[in-house]
Amino acid sequence: MPDAQLNDLMQIAEAEKRSRAAVIRDALDGYIAQRKPALAVDVFGLWKDRNVDGLDYQDKLRSEW
């Protein structure tokens, strides 16, 4: 890590009264969250192998309201 980044990190940690490790963990959490695929991508095609008519299933659920 370049000295300039380390100095900035130390200043942030001191200002927030937190450890450098905690600041780094938060930074990584933010970085990872920005790059995770959207939930819709993860579930796309989830029901493709089911033998269920989508409209019939929807009507059945709505009839329960």
RODOVEX-119170 format. One line per 3 residues: for each residue x, y, z of N, C-alpha, C. Coordinates in Angstrom, 3 decimals, padded with zeros to 6 digits. Layout:
# residues N
X:Y:Z:X:Y:Z:X:Y:Z; ...
# end
This chain:
# residues 65
000.859:-001.166:000.000:000.000:000.000:000.000:000.903:001.226:000.000; 000.654:002.162:-000.900:001.471:003.373:-000.922:001.338:004.149:000.391; 002.394:004.868:000.727:002.405:005.642:001.971:001.245:006.640:002.040
000.921:007.250:000.909:-000.168:008.228:000.900:-001.496:007.572:001.290; -001.759:006.375:000.767:-002.987:005.672:001.127:-002.970:005.270:002.596; -001.844:004.802:003.054:-001.723:004.398:004.452:-001.957:005.595:005.383
-001.402:006.743:005.039:-001.620:007.952:005.835:-003.087:008.360:005.841; -003.738:008.318:004.659:-005.162:008.649:004.586:-005.981:007.670:005.418; -005.642:006.413:005.328:-006.343:005.390:006.105:-006.195:005.634:007.602
-004.991:005.956:008.031:-004.746:006.231:009.445:-005.546:007.448:009.909; -005.625:008.481:009.072:-006.385:009.677:009.432:-007.882:009.367:009.565; -008.395:008.584:008.647:-009.807:008.208:008.718:-010.073:007.395:009.977
-009.223:006.422:010.250:-009.401:005.567:011.427:-009.353:006.391:012.716; -008.417:007.321:012.803:-008.308:008.169:013.994:-009.519:009.083:014.133; -009.965:009.666:013.026:-011.102:010.582:013.072:-012.381:009.858:013.498
-012.515:008.617:013.075:-013.722:007.844:013.394:-013.550:007.011:014.664; -012.355:007.085:015.267:-012.040:006.308:016.473:-012.319:004.815:016.254; -011.778:004.335:015.146:-011.930:002.924:014.767:-010.569:002.389:014.370
-010.473:001.086:014.327:-009.214:000.482:013.891:-009.082:000.584:012.372; -007.847:000.506:011.911:-007.624:000.503:010.459:-008.304:-000.704:009.839; -008.251:-001.837:010.531:-008.870:-003.060:010.008:-010.370:-002.864:009.798
-011.040:-002.189:010.734:-012.477:-001.955:010.606:-012.779:-001.058:009.410; -011.969:-000.044:009.201:-012.158:000.848:008.057:-011.946:000.077:006.759; -010.932:-000.755:006.720:-010.657:-001.565:005.527:-011.798:-002.540:005.259
-012.316:-003.186:006.315:-013.439:-004.119:006.138:-014.644:-003.398:005.540; -014.950:-002.207:006.044:-016.080:-001.445:005.519:-015.857:-001.068:004.054; -014.635:-000.683:003.734:-014.315:-000.323:002.351:-014.488:-001.535:001.433
-014.042:-002.693:001.870:-014.191:-003.910:001.069:-015.655:-004.296:000.922; -016.430:-004.152:001.990:-017.861:-004.446:001.906:-018.524:-003.582:000.837; -018.200:-002.302:000.819:-018.760:-001.401:-000.173:-018.322:-001.758:-001.581
-017.058:-002.088:-001.742:-016.510:-002.458:-003.049:-017.190:-003.715:-003.583; -017.333:-004.704:-002.726:-017.954:-005.966:-003.134:-019.430:-005.763:-003.447; -020.140:-004.996:-002.634:-021.569:-004.759:-002.850:-021.832:-004.102:-004.203
-020.937:-003.230:-004.635:-021.112:-002.556:-005.927:-020.920:-003.511:-007.098; -020.215:-004.579:-006.879:-019.873:-005.472:-007.984:-020.626:-006.793:-007.986; -021.462:-007.032:-006.989:-022.255:-008.258:-006.959:-023.313:-008.192:-008.052
-023.594:-009.336:-008.658:-024.654:-009.327:-009.669:-026.007:-009.055:-009.023; -026.878:-008.477:-009.792:-028.225:-008.170:-009.294:-028.958:-009.456:-008.978; -029.867:-009.391:-008.031:-030.631:-010.565:-007.618:-031.385:-011.174:-008.789
-031.901:-010.353:-009.672:-032.658:-010.856:-010.819:-031.808:-011.789:-011.673; -030.546:-011.530:-011.775:-029.662:-012.387:-012.558:-029.526:-013.744:-011.879; -029.468:-013.760:-010.562:-029.289:-014.999:-009.825:-030.511:-015.911:-009.901
-031.690:-015.348:-010.070:-032.900:-016.160:-010.054:-033.513:-016.346:-011.439; -032.918:-015.769:-012.443:-033.449:-015.896:-013.791:-033.502:-017.368:-014.193; -034.667:-017.815:-014.625:-034.826:-019.193:-015.067:-034.994:-020.202:-013.949
-035.251:-019.738:-012.753:-035.342:-020.626:-011.592:-036.431:-021.680:-011.766; -037.531:-021.322:-012.405:-038.658:-022.240:-012.548:-038.696:-022.920:-013.919; -037.659:-022.852:-014.678:-037.706:-023.354:-016.057:-038.007:-024.848:-016.143
-037.648:-025.623:-015.130:-037.859:-027.069:-015.173:-039.157:-027.501:-014.506; -039.950:-026.555:-014.041:-041.219:-026.903:-013.391:-042.324:-027.014:-014.431; -043.193:-027.960:-014.219:-044.318:-028.160:-015.128:-045.542:-027.415:-014.602
-045.438:-026.104:-014.542:-046.505:-025.265:-014.026:-046.755:-024.151:-015.027; -048.022:-023.957:-015.349:-048.378:-022.837:-016.196:-048.340:-021.572:-015.344; -047.574:-020.615:-015.742:-047.380:-019.405:-014.947:-048.659:-018.642:-014.666
-049.528:-018.536:-015.677:-050.774:-017.803:-015.488:-051.717:-018.545:-014.542; -051.786:-019.869:-014.675:-052.623:-020.648:-013.753:-052.130:-020.499:-012.322; -050.837:-020.541:-012.148:-050.254:-020.389:-010.808:-050.576:-019.007:-010.242
-050.449:-018.006:-011.069:-050.757:-016.632:-010.649:-052.232:-016.505:-010.264; -053.118:-017.056:-011.092:-054.550:-016.997:-010.773:-054.861:-017.708:-009.465; -054.224:-018.851:-009.241:-054.453:-019.596:-008.000:-054.043:-018.763:-006.782
-052.877:-018.150:-006.862:-052.419:-017.313:-005.754:-053.345:-016.123:-005.519; -053.770:-015.501:-006.585:-054.647:-014.330:-006.460:-056.025:-014.705:-005.918; -056.466:-015.920:-006.189:-057.782:-016.335:-005.691:-057.781:-016.486:-004.171
-056.580:-016.618:-003.593:-056.467:-016.749:-002.135:-056.626:-015.405:-001.414; -056.595:-014.323:-002.161:-056.720:-012.997:-001.547:-058.134:-012.791:-001.212
# end
